[in-house]
Amino acid sequence: MKEITYLPNEYLEEMDCLGDAEFGRLIRGLLYYSINGEEPELKGTERLFWKTVRNRENRFAEAYTKKCDVNAKNGAKGRQAEKPNGFF
């Protein structure tokens, strides 16, 4: 399970028309979506931003997964490296 959700600072400016409650529902929905993949039921103005937020989260989640895969492969290569002569 992914334990991080990308929350760019631009959201403050991009969504400045949302009140605190609407913004909070949107971010809470994003966090739940990040954990379980379920779309939130947004009823207020925040629903207009959902697709943009969801698509951005999906892109960052995919990039994060790819980075983890590359790091795992590189780490496995390091464990398999031969020891130089003279060392045990």
C-alpha positions in Angstrom: 0.0 0.0 0.0 1.2 3.5 -0.9 1.7 5.5 2.2 2.0 9.0 0.7 -0.3 11.3 -1.3 1.1 14.0 -3.4 -0.3 17.4 -2.4 1.2 20.2 -4.4 1.3 23.7 -3.0 -0.4 25.0 -6.1 -3.7 23.6 -4.9 -3.9 26.6 -2.5 -3.9 29.0 -5.4 -5.7 26.8 -8.0 -8.6 26.2 -5.6 -8.8 29.5 -3.8 -12.4 29.8 -4.7 -13.2 26.9 -2.4 -14.1 27.5 1.2 -12.3 25.7 4.0 -15.0 23.0 4.3 -15.1 22.3 0.5 -11.3 22.2 0.3 -11.2 19.9 3.3 -13.7 17.5 1.7 -11.7 17.5 -1.5 -8.4 16.7 0.3 -10.0 14.1 2.5 -11.5 12.5 -0.6 -8.1 12.5 -2.2 -6.5 10.8 0.8 -9.1 8.1 0.9 -8.9 7.6 -2.9 -5.1 7.3 -2.5 -5.6 4.6 0.1 -8.4 2.5 -1.3 -9.0 3.7 -4.9 -12.6 4.5 -4.2 -14.0 7.7 -5.7 -15.4 10.1 -3.1 -19.0 11.4 -3.2 -18.4 15.1 -3.4 -21.5 17.3 -3.4 -20.3 20.9 -3.3 -18.1 23.1 -5.6 -15.1 20.8 -4.8 -16.5 18.2 -7.2 -15.5 20.5 -10.1 -11.8 20.0 -9.1 -12.0 16.2 -8.5 -11.1 14.9 -11.9 -8.0 17.2 -12.1 -6.9 16.2 -8.6 -7.6 12.5 -9.2 -5.7 12.5 -12.6 -2.7 14.2 -11.0 -2.7 11.8 -8.1 -2.8 8.8 -10.6 0.2 10.2 -12.5 2.2 10.8 -9.4 1.3 7.3 -8.0 2.4 5.7 -11.3 5.7 7.7 -11.2 6.3 6.7 -7.6 5.7 3.0 -8.4 8.1 3.2 -11.3 10.8 4.8 -9.1 10.3 2.2 -6.4 10.7 -0.6 -9.0 13.9 1.0 -10.4 15.3 1.4 -6.9 14.5 -2.2 -6.0 16.2 -3.5 -9.2 19.3 -1.3 -8.5 19.4 -2.5 -4.9 19.3 -6.1 -6.0 22.2 -5.5 -8.3 24.2 -4.1 -5.4 23.7 -7.2 -3.3 24.9 -9.4 -6.2 28.1 -7.5 -6.8 31.2 -9.6 -6.5 33.6 -8.9 -3.6 37.1 -7.8 -4.6 40.0 -10.3 -4.1 41.5 -10.1 -0.7 38.3 -9.4 1.2 36.0 -12.0 2.8 
